[in-house]
Amino acid sequence: MLLTSQTTNYFTEAVEGIIKPGVFEQYMDQLPSKAMQIGLRVLLSILVFIIGYNLIKLIRKIVRKSMEKAKADKGVMSFIDSFLKVALYVVLVIVIAELFGFDAAGLSALIASAGVTVGLALQGSLSNLAGGILILLTKPFTVGDYIVDAGTGKEGTVKEIQICYSKLLTVDNQLIIIPNGTLANTATTNVTKEKQRRIDINVGISYDSDIDKAREVLLKMLDDDECILQKKEKRVVVSNLGNSSVDLIVRFWVESKDYWDTKFRITEETKKTLDKSGISIPFPQMDVHMKKD
């Protein structure tokens, strides 16, 4: 019994040392006012977020219109809009955090250190970001250009140049997303950068055919085509003496926008023109000679 009584006394003294008389009553008295303060901060934060959200949309809209009036490149516009959106939302988060009593300087330092940590973990994304900036500065291609990426073998028309990725649309309407780091660090062919392109069409004629006649009728064919640039070089030359044919190259120039349509049409017209002129296009064949004893 003595041990129990002493234990009870020790426990009572300990509790009284931790919770002094009147502390609980004082806490309960302050609870409504503290709850009111927290509620007001939450409501104020929601109000600030709504205002900030609409303000960010307005700022982005003003910046976009300014760049459109300045006739800025569409890729630059897309990149700046994405970057501005991220930066403004970070500022909005810092402002809201201040309303809850967080130190802005400490929060900024925390975000910066977190950014360094995330950056080390996402080195590939940072490489894509650097690639995007490099693409916008050097402009190896812009929105609307048709490109071929040697790294991935993908090709298409550039639709967007974003912070980390670029979007290509293929001729059969498929969307390809390629990291900017890949595009910046590999060879990229810009097919439509120049306004004019040269077309080479290979065709073989038989060894019995007249080369000069073939050249004459093919050049006449080129002269009659409206899409071929008549002031540029037009040639029909012998490129190779093959096993079964004399190989010719029909060479001419067109506007880049007319490249594929003209290439397909002239390839077909070459066959028809040679057929009308009685010049045969041979196929691989083998002559077998039998010798009798």
Secondary structure, DSSP 4 states (H G I P E B T S, - for coil): -HHHHHHHHHHHHHHHHHS-TTHHHHHHHHHHHHHHHHHHHHHHHHHHHHHHHHHHHHHHHHHHHHHHHTT--HHHHHHHHHHHHHHHHHHHHHHHHHHTT--HHHHHHHHHHHHHHHHHHTHHHHHHHHHHHHHHHH-SS-TT-EEEETTT--EEEEEEE-SSEEEEE-TTS-EEEEEHHHHHHS-EEETTSSSEEEEEEEEEE-TTS-HHHHHHHHHHHHHT-TTB-TTS--EEEEEEE-SS-EEEEEEEEEEGGGHHHHHHHHHHHHHHHHHHTT---------------
